[in-house]
Amino acid sequence: MNLPGIIGERLFAISDHNHDGALTLTEFASTILKINSSDPKIKMQLIFDIYDFDMDGKANISDIITVLLHTFPNVSKDITKDHINIFKEENKAV
């Protein structure tokens, strides 16, 4: 797979369940099974986990922007702190 750096790093981080810096066969197989699962809930959880940097069950705006900027570097010049602040203000009401 040709994954952008941060996506590959995040996929490794969420696969390394015991956080020892290496994947066991079980950790590797578990992630491969999730990637190839036909269950949309399993795939959605995997994608969400990639965005949830501190693994607290929440993906905050800076986590999402970090992944997006590394995935789509050409849009980085269009995303500024002002855009982030506008997004936060608009979503307070939601």
CNS distance restraints for C-alpha pairs under 8 A (distance, minus, plus):
assign (resid   3 and name CA) (resid   7 and name CA) 6.03 0.50 0.50
assign (resid   3 and name CA) (resid   8 and name CA) 5.58 0.50 0.50
assign (resid   4 and name CA) (resid   8 and name CA) 6.28 0.50 0.50
assign (resid   4 and name CA) (resid  70 and name CA) 7.02 0.50 0.50
assign (resid   4 and name CA) (resid  71 and name CA) 5.93 0.50 0.50
assign (resid   5 and name CA) (resid   9 and name CA) 6.14 0.50 0.50
assign (resid   5 and name CA) (resid  70 and name CA) 7.46 0.50 0.50
assign (resid   6 and name CA) (resid  10 and name CA) 5.98 0.50 0.50
assign (resid   6 and name CA) (resid  67 and name CA) 6.73 0.50 0.50
assign (resid   6 and name CA) (resid  70 and name CA) 6.35 0.50 0.50
assign (resid   6 and name CA) (resid  71 and name CA) 7.56 0.50 0.50
assign (resid   7 and name CA) (resid  11 and name CA) 6.01 0.50 0.50
assign (resid   7 and name CA) (resid  50 and name CA) 7.06 0.50 0.50
assign (resid   7 and name CA) (resid  67 and name CA) 7.18 0.50 0.50
assign (resid   7 and name CA) (resid  71 and name CA) 7.48 0.50 0.50
assign (resid   8 and name CA) (resid  12 and name CA) 6.16 0.50 0.50
assign (resid   9 and name CA) (resid  13 and name CA) 6.14 0.50 0.50
assign (resid  10 and name CA) (resid  14 and name CA) 6.17 0.50 0.50
assign (resid  10 and name CA) (resid  50 and name CA) 5.35 0.50 0.50
assign (resid  10 and name CA) (resid  51 and name CA) 7.90 0.50 0.50
assign (resid  10 and name CA) (resid  53 and name CA) 7.74 0.50 0.50
assign (resid  11 and name CA) (resid  15 and name CA) 6.11 0.50 0.50
assign (resid  11 and name CA) (resid  50 and name CA) 6.22 0.50 0.50
assign (resid  12 and name CA) (resid  16 and name CA) 6.09 0.50 0.50
assign (resid  12 and name CA) (resid  23 and name CA) 7.96 0.50 0.50
assign (resid  13 and name CA) (resid  17 and name CA) 7.80 0.50 0.50
assign (resid  13 and name CA) (resid  19 and name CA) 7.55 0.50 0.50
assign (resid  14 and name CA) (resid  49 and name CA) 6.86 0.50 0.50
assign (resid  14 and name CA) (resid  50 and name CA) 7.08 0.50 0.50
assign (resid  15 and name CA) (resid  23 and name CA) 7.08 0.50 0.50
assign (resid  15 and name CA) (resid  27 and name CA) 5.68 0.50 0.50
assign (resid  15 and name CA) (resid  28 and name CA) 6.60 0.50 0.50
assign (resid  15 and name CA) (resid  30 and name CA) 7.68 0.50 0.50
assign (resid  15 and name CA) (resid  31 and name CA) 6.00 0.50 0.50
assign (resid  16 and name CA) (resid  20 and name CA) 6.98 0.50 0.50
assign (resid  16 and name CA) (resid  21 and name CA) 6.78 0.50 0.50
assign (resid  16 and name CA) (resid  22 and name CA) 6.55 0.50 0.50
assign (resid  16 and name CA) (resid  23 and name CA) 5.54 0.50 0.50
assign (resid  16 and name CA) (resid  24 and name CA) 7.92 0.50 0.50
assign (resid  16 and name CA) (resid  27 and name CA) 6.30 0.50 0.50
assign (resid  17 and name CA) (resid  27 and name CA) 6.76 0.50 0.50
assign (resid  23 and name CA) (resid  27 and name CA) 5.69 0.50 0.50
assign (resid  23 and name CA) (resid  28 and name CA) 5.90 0.50 0.50
assign (resid  24 and name CA) (resid  28 and name CA) 6.14 0.50 0.50
assign (resid  25 and name CA) (resid  29 and name CA) 5.92 0.50 0.50
assign (resid  26 and name CA) (resid  30 and name CA) 5.97 0.50 0.50
assign (resid  27 and name CA) (resid  31 and name CA) 6.40 0.50 0.50
assign (resid  28 and name CA) (resid  32 and name CA) 6.30 0.50 0.50
assign (resid  29 and name CA) (resid  33 and name CA) 6.06 0.50 0.50
assign (resid  30 and name CA) (resid  34 and name CA) 6.33 0.50 0.50
assign (resid  31 and name CA) (resid  35 and name CA) 6.21 0.50 0.50
assign (resid  32 and name CA) (resid  36 and name CA) 6.18 0.50 0.50
assign (resid  33 and name CA) (resid  37 and name CA) 5.77 0.50 0.50
assign (resid  34 and name CA) (resid  42 and name CA) 6.18 0.50 0.50
assign (resid  34 and name CA) (resid  43 and name CA) 6.21 0.50 0.50
assign (resid  34 and name CA) (resid  46 and name CA) 7.01 0.50 0.50
assign (resid  35 and name CA) (resid  43 and name CA) 6.40 0.50 0.50
assign (resid  35 and name CA) (resid  46 and name CA) 7.65 0.50 0.50
assign (resid  37 and name CA) (resid  42 and name CA) 6.87 0.50 0.50
assign (resid  37 and name CA) (resid  43 and name CA) 6.78 0.50 0.50
assign (resid  38 and name CA) (resid  43 and name CA) 7.92 0.50 0.50
assign (resid  39 and name CA) (resid  43 and name CA) 6.62 0.50 0.50
assign (resid  40 and name CA) (resid  44 and name CA) 5.94 0.50 0.50
assign (resid  41 and name CA) (resid  45 and name CA) 6.11 0.50 0.50
assign (resid  42 and name CA) (resid  46 and name CA) 6.29 0.50 0.50
assign (resid  43 and name CA) (resid  47 and name CA) 6.26 0.50 0.50
assign (resid  44 and name CA) (resid  48 and name CA) 6.04 0.50 0.50
assign (resid  45 and name CA) (resid  49 and name CA) 6.00 0.50 0.50
assign (resid  46 and name CA) (resid  50 and name CA) 6.46 0.50 0.50
assign (resid  47 and name CA) (resid  51 and name CA) 6.84 0.50 0.50
assign (resid  48 and name CA) (resid  52 and name CA) 6.26 0.50 0.50
assign (resid  48 and name CA) (resid  59 and name CA) 7.42 0.50 0.50
assign (resid  49 and name CA) (resid  53 and name CA) 7.49 0.50 0.50
assign (resid  49 and name CA) (resid  55 and name CA) 7.00 0.50 0.50
assign (resid  49 and name CA) (resid  57 and name CA) 7.88 0.50 0.50
assign (resid  51 and name CA) (resid  59 and name CA) 5.75 0.50 0.50
assign (resid  51 and name CA) (resid  63 and name CA) 5.84 0.50 0.50
assign (resid  51 and name CA) (resid  64 and name CA) 5.84 0.50 0.50
assign (resid  51 and name CA) (resid  67 and name CA) 6.73 0.50 0.50
assign (resid  52 and name CA) (resid  56 and name CA) 6.95 0.50 0.50
assign (resid  52 and name CA) (resid  57 and name CA) 6.62 0.50 0.50
assign (resid  52 and name CA) (resid  58 and name CA) 5.87 0.50 0.50
assign (resid  52 and name CA) (resid  59 and name CA) 4.56 0.50 0.50
assign (resid  52 and name CA) (resid  60 and name CA) 7.54 0.50 0.50
assign (resid  52 and name CA) (resid  63 and name CA) 6.65 0.50 0.50
assign (resid  53 and name CA) (resid  59 and name CA) 7.29 0.50 0.50
assign (resid  53 and name CA) (resid  63 and name CA) 6.40 0.50 0.50
assign (resid  59 and name CA) (resid  63 and name CA) 5.99 0.50 0.50
assign (resid  59 and name CA) (resid  64 and name CA) 6.65 0.50 0.50
assign (resid  60 and name CA) (resid  64 and name CA) 6.45 0.50 0.50
assign (resid  61 and name CA) (resid  65 and name CA) 6.09 0.50 0.50
assign (resid  61 and name CA) (resid  84 and name CA) 7.63 0.50 0.50
assign (resid  62 and name CA) (resid  66 and name CA) 5.91 0.50 0.50
assign (resid  63 and name CA) (resid  67 and name CA) 6.38 0.50 0.50
assign (resid  64 and name CA) (resid  68 and name CA) 6.14 0.50 0.50
assign (resid  65 and name CA) (resid  69 and name CA) 5.86 0.50 0.50
assign (resid  66 and name CA) (resid  70 and name CA) 6.29 0.50 0.50
assign (resid  67 and name CA) (resid  71 and name CA) 6.01 0.50 0.50
assign (resid  68 and name CA) (resid  72 and name CA) 5.74 0.50 0.50
assign (resid  68 and name CA) (resid  73 and name CA) 7.78 0.50 0.50
assign (resid  69 and name CA) (resid  73 and name CA) 5.09 0.50 0.50
assign (resid  69 and name CA) (resid  74 and name CA) 7.88 0.50 0.50
assign (resid  69 and name CA) (resid  75 and name CA) 6.78 0.50 0.50
assign (resid  69 and name CA) (resid  76 and name CA) 5.49 0.50 0.50
assign (resid  72 and name CA) (resid  76 and name CA) 7.39 0.50 0.50
assign (resid  75 and name CA) (resid  79 and name CA) 6.73 0.50 0.50
assign (resid  76 and name CA) (resid  80 and name CA) 7.92 0.50 0.50
assign (resid  79 and name CA) (resid  83 and name CA) 5.99 0.50 0.50
assign (resid  79 and name CA) (resid  84 and name CA) 7.43 0.50 0.50
assign (resid  80 and name CA) (resid  84 and name CA) 6.48 0.50 0.50
assign (resid  81 and name CA) (resid  85 and name CA) 6.11 0.50 0.50
assign (resid  82 and name CA) (resid  86 and name CA) 6.09 0.50 0.50
assign (resid  83 and name CA) (resid  87 and name CA) 6.12 0.50 0.50
assign (resid  84 and name CA) (resid  88 and name CA) 6.19 0.50 0.50
assign (resid  85 and name CA) (resid  89 and name CA) 6.17 0.50 0.50
assign (resid  86 and name CA) (resid  90 and name CA) 6.12 0.50 0.50
assign (resid  87 and name CA) (resid  91 and name CA) 6.19 0.50 0.50
assign (resid  88 and name CA) (resid  92 and name CA) 6.28 0.50 0.50
assign (resid  89 and name CA) (resid  93 and name CA) 7.69 0.50 0.50
assign (resid  90 and name CA) (resid  94 and name CA) 7.66 0.50 0.50
